[in-house]
Amino acid sequence: MSVELSFKDLKALLDDNNIDLSMRQLVSIPVKGLSKIPRATYLDFSNNLITSIPSDFCLLTHVTKLDLSNNHIVHLPEEFGKLINLVHLDLYKNEVEELPLSFGELASLKWLDLKGNPLELELSQAAGECLNEKGCKTAALNVVRLMRDRSVKQQRLLEKQKSSKRQFEDSDVGNHVLTVQKEKTKKKKNKHRDLVIEHLEPIMVHAQQSVPQTIPKKDEKVSYETKRNEKRNSMMSFWWRILTVSFLFTLAVSVFAVVMVVTNCFSEPQSWSLLSRPFCEDLQTLLTEHSFPLTISGNFFLSITSLLKYYIDAAGVAWQEFEQKADLVAFVKDSYFVLYMKLVSVGLLVQGYAVYKYDSFMTFYNAYAADAVSNVLKNMWLLLRIFGLMIADLLMFVVGESLLFISSVVETIFTYAYRGDQLAEVLQNWWNKVK
């Protein structure tokens, strides 16, 4: 049964700055009385029968906290964005599907709960689950940002439509005079056309009825394909995010394990654990003697196994307790730390398996491929040396022939210089020929 509240009743319920109107079977909000109490900044209308919020409620700009949970509200008024001081909004378990565009103007909103509402897909993804204080704060930021972006897009679309309409009107005024003139000539032609249409109309109606209506089916098929593609793209994006997060998590755990094992080896030898001692000794050999031990990979895997001992034991106990529980959701909420330990163990085991496979590859290489690679490198070096000797012989040949030619020229010059008369005669004959 609905209960009407007067101004006196509301004033009597005022406690500091809070008015508690929950569980009173209210079907409407007493806006008129609340407008006379600006001191009431926190209004609690939870667990009532309210189906709508009047538009004049948005004039109560002094409200900072509003609880409308467990009602039957279908939509919020378009002017809801006028509640500029609203910080906390609880709409848990209502029937809201969409929010007004003015919701993006709630710049002060820091907390929002939209769980239990049949929200449309994009809005539901932005609102999230709101399972804790941090989740509700994130929901407020994401939803306000989403509605602000939608409002901007809507404003741009309206401006574009107005611009197109204005251009159309300008062109329509210019064409109005021509249209009037054309209409005069068309009236004469339309008389004859109307007579023809009267005779052909029964035939056209019969033809239209006989043609199958295939176009709507085609439009329905295109719409169905579009929706299916959008759903497929959203699922692919979801799985891609899961794979990315899993890869980054495994990488971080692997780096953490390497740092822990290597850090342990830089401490005093007395503090080394029994299983990590072989790897630490191999690491010191690598750093001091600059030689790569063949067993370092296997010993590293053994060290990681010893590091994971406590995690594996904890994971085993957790899985035993899990078998005794029937409610999966409650168990995950109560023991998320144990689940985290299991994931860490699996990640480190995968990383250790990769190291083990690398060690196997190195063993195979040393046993079968190392000699072949060494022989190939030696043959290549021998070919380079032969090619170098050929180049050296060619250079020696060129230099030797050049020296022989120069020595013969010098010898000829000295011979003619010794015989001065003959040299002068030869030079005179050469000069005469040149002239």
RADACOR-V684549 format. One line per field, one symbol per residue. ss: DSSP state (h for helix, s for strand, l for the rest). phi: phi as a letter, one per 30 degrees, with the letter a starting at -180 (. if undefined). psi: psi as a letter, one per 30 degrees, with the letter a starting at -180 (. if undefined). Layout:
# RADACOR-V684549
ss: ???
phi: ???
psi: ???
This chain:
# RADACOR-V684549
ss: llllllhhhhhhhssllsssllllllllllhhhhlllllllsssllllllllllhhhhhlllllsssllllllllllhhhhhlllllsssllllllllllhhhhhlllllssslllllllhhhhhhhlllllhhhhhhhhhhhhhhhhhhhhhhhhhhhhhhhhhhhhhhhhhhhhhhhhhhhhhhhhhhhhhhhhhhhhhhhhhhhhhhllllhhhhhhhhhhhhhhhhhhhhhhhhhhhhhhhhhhhhhhhhhhhhhhhhhhhlllhhhlllllhhhhhhhhhhhhhllllllhhhhhhhhhhhhlhhhhhhhhhhhhhhhllllhhhhhhhlhhhhhhhhhhhhhhhhhhhhhhhhhhhhhhhhhhhhhhhhhhhhhhhhhhhhhhhhhhhhhhhhhhhhhhhhhhhhhhhhhhhlhhhhhhhhhhhhhhhl
phi: .dcdccddddddddbicbbccdhbhdcbcddddddcbdddcccccdhbcdcacddddddddddcbbccdhbbdcacddcdddddcdcbbccehbbdcbcdddeddddddcbbbcdicdddeddddddichdbddddddddddddddddddddddddddddddddddddddddddcdddddddddddeddddddddddddcdddddddddddddcdeddddddddddddddddddddddddddddddddddddddddddddddddddddeddddddcdedddddddddcchbcddcdddddddddddddedddddddddddddddcccdddddddbddddddddddddddddddddddddddddddddbcdddddddddddddddddddddddddddddddddddddddddddddddddcdddddddddddddddd
psi: kkkkkleeeeeffkjcgkjjglhghkflkieeeffgiffjfjkjglhahkflkleffffiffkfkkjglhahkelllfgfffifgkekkjgkiahkelllfffffiffkfkkjglgkilleeeeeeeafhfaeeeeeeeeeeeeeeeeeeeeeeeeeeeeeeeeeeeeeefeeefeeeeeeeeeeeeeefeeeeeeeeefeeeeeeeeffkkjfeeeeeeeeeeeeeeeeeeeeeeeeeeeeeeeeeeeeeeeeeeeeeeeeeeffakfffkleffeeeeeeeeeeeefhkjkfgeeeeeeeeeeeegeeeeeeeeeeeeeeffkfjeeeeeefhfeeeeeeeeeeeeeeeeeeeeeeeeeeeeeeeefeeeeeeeeeeeeeeeeeeeeeeeeeeeeeeeeeeeeeeeeeeeeeefeeieeeeeeeeeeeeeee.
